[in-house]
Amino acid sequence: MPEGADKIVRVEYTRESGGWMTVVEPEPYANIIHRAENLKAGDPLLEPKMLRAQDIGVLASQGYETVPVAAVPLVGVITTGSELRPAGQQLQAGEIYDSNGPQLCAQVQAMGAQWRNYGVVPDDPEQLAGAIDRALRDCDVLLLSGGVSMGDPDYVPGVLKSLGAHIVFHRLAVKPGNPTLFARRDDSFVFGLPGNPVSTFIIFEVFVKTFLYRRMGISSKALMASGALAETIKRRDAQRLEFRPVRLEGRRIIPLSYHGSSHLSALREAHGLIRMEIGTTRIEEGSELHVRLL
């Protein structure tokens, strides 16, 4: 700014003639960007995060050509179950399509990590051990779907132990997702997720995603919304923390028709999840709630 000047007049508010400029319309604004208006010396530019286009612009504005970043983890996905078939194959009696494998790969990709799908492995300890061992050698984190509950063909916990993995915990007081398992072998980590698709989806959103972001150096916080419950919800068993899918209409939180952890289509219309805390059997219409956005 020239000494003594206190305003910038836009050229479209002026007329030039014979080397002289005349203001023909009053300039309503000062049009001045003051020093440190954008950032002050010592202000942090960015917190650890997934860099977006605008973040690149902020870094470039301060002369940064490169910045240190965390390595993106490679996440392996194995779906277990002799009844499962990949999409495109003809189903026989008693068979279903594998939805958890593609769903988990999509969830990993949506958060900016890398994935490798090892496909469907039947309920056979030897085949399962081979697939898990190979994936643990390749990947930073392995996601297993199915085989972690209490049935005869639920071989995952025993196979992991036989491969030298340490099971950190097995079972959570969470619904859906009670059989969830977490293990470690050397520098690789394993999540054993339930086979029911809603359980797999929700445990990924609540637990796995947080873990993966931490591995990427990012302290993530779920996006939340708030509103009033449109109708009373209740349950009989209140011994576990429960997540339920809901739809948002303005500030109205509308519970979706939901028949349990196999009801995958309930998630089609879901905008988020609400929590029913341990010990809570009923939440009244009109209650103010937080919604974890999906």
Secondary structure as the mmCIF struct_conf table of DSSP 4:
data_model
#
loop_
_struct_conf.conf_type_id
_struct_conf.id
_struct_conf.beg_label_comp_id
_struct_conf.beg_label_asym_id
_struct_conf.beg_label_seq_id
_struct_conf.end_label_comp_id
_struct_conf.end_label_asym_id
_struct_conf.end_label_seq_id
TURN_TY1_P TURN_TY1_P1 GLU A 3 GLY A 4
HELX_RH_3T_P HELX_RH_3T_P1 VAL A 11 TYR A 13
STRN STRN1 THR A 14 SER A 17
TURN_TY1_P TURN_TY1_P2 GLY A 18 GLY A 19
STRN STRN2 TRP A 20 VAL A 23
BEND BEND1 GLU A 25 GLU A 25
BEND BEND2 TYR A 29 TYR A 29
TURN_TY1_P TURN_TY1_P3 ARG A 35 ALA A 36
BEND BEND3 GLU A 37 ASN A 38
TURN_TY1_P TURN_TY1_P4 ALA A 41 GLY A 42
BEND BEND4 PRO A 48 PRO A 48
HELX_RH_AL_P HELX_RH_AL_P1 ALA A 53 SER A 61
TURN_TY1_P TURN_TY1_P5 GLN A 62 GLY A 63
BEND BEND5 GLU A 65 GLU A 65
HELX_LH_PP_P HELX_LH_PP_P1 ALA A 70 PRO A 73
STRN STRN3 LEU A 74 THR A 80
TURN_TY1_P TURN_TY1_P6 SER A 82 GLU A 83
STRN STRN4 LEU A 84 ARG A 85
TURN_TY1_P TURN_TY1_P7 ALA A 87 GLY A 88
BEND BEND6 GLN A 89 GLN A 89
HELX_LH_PP_P HELX_LH_PP_P2 GLN A 90 LEU A 91
TURN_TY1_P TURN_TY1_P8 ALA A 93 GLY A 94
STRN STRN5 ILE A 96 TYR A 97
HELX_RH_AL_P HELX_RH_AL_P2 ASN A 100 ALA A 110
TURN_TY1_P TURN_TY1_P9 MET A 111 GLY A 112
STRN STRN6 GLN A 114 VAL A 121
BEND BEND7 ASP A 123 ASP A 123
HELX_RH_AL_P HELX_RH_AL_P3 PRO A 125 ASP A 138
BEND BEND8 ASP A 140 ASP A 140
STRN STRN7 VAL A 141 SER A 145
BEND BEND9 GLY A 146 GLY A 146
BEND BEND10 SER A 149 GLY A 151
TURN_TY1_P TURN_TY1_P10 ASP A 152 PRO A 153
HELX_RH_AL_P HELX_RH_AL_P4 VAL A 156 SER A 162
TURN_TY1_P TURN_TY1_P11 LEU A 163 GLY A 164
STRN STRN8 HIS A 166 HIS A 170
BEND BEND11 ALA A 173 ALA A 173
STRN STRN9 VAL A 174 LYS A 175
BEND BEND12 PRO A 176 PRO A 176
TURN_TY1_P TURN_TY1_P12 ASN A 178 PRO A 179
STRN STRN10 LEU A 181 ARG A 185
TURN_TY1_P TURN_TY1_P13 ASP A 186 ASP A 187
STRN STRN11 SER A 188 LEU A 193
BEND BEND13 GLY A 195 ASN A 196
HELX_RH_AL_P HELX_RH_AL_P5 PRO A 197 ILE A 203
HELX_RH_PI_P HELX_RH_PI_P1 PHE A 204 VAL A 208
HELX_RH_AL_P HELX_RH_AL_P6 LYS A 209 ARG A 215
TURN_TY1_P TURN_TY1_P14 MET A 216 GLY A 217
STRN STRN12 MET A 224 LEU A 229
BEND BEND14 ALA A 230 GLU A 231
STRN STRN13 ILE A 233 LYS A 234
BEND BEND15 ARG A 236 ARG A 236
BEND BEND16 GLN A 239 ARG A 240
STRN STRN14 LEU A 241 GLU A 249
TURN_TY1_P TURN_TY1_P15 GLY A 250 ARG A 251
STRN STRN15 ARG A 252 PRO A 255
HELX_LH_PP_P HELX_LH_PP_P3 LEU A 256 SER A 257
TURN_TY1_P TURN_TY1_P16 SER A 261 SER A 262
HELX_RH_3T_P HELX_RH_3T_P2 LEU A 264 GLU A 269
STRN STRN16 GLY A 272 MET A 276
TURN_TY1_P TURN_TY1_P17 ILE A 278 GLY A 279
STRN STRN17 ARG A 282 ILE A 283
TURN_TY1_P TURN_TY1_P18 GLU A 285 GLY A 286
STRN STRN18 GLU A 288 LEU A 293
#
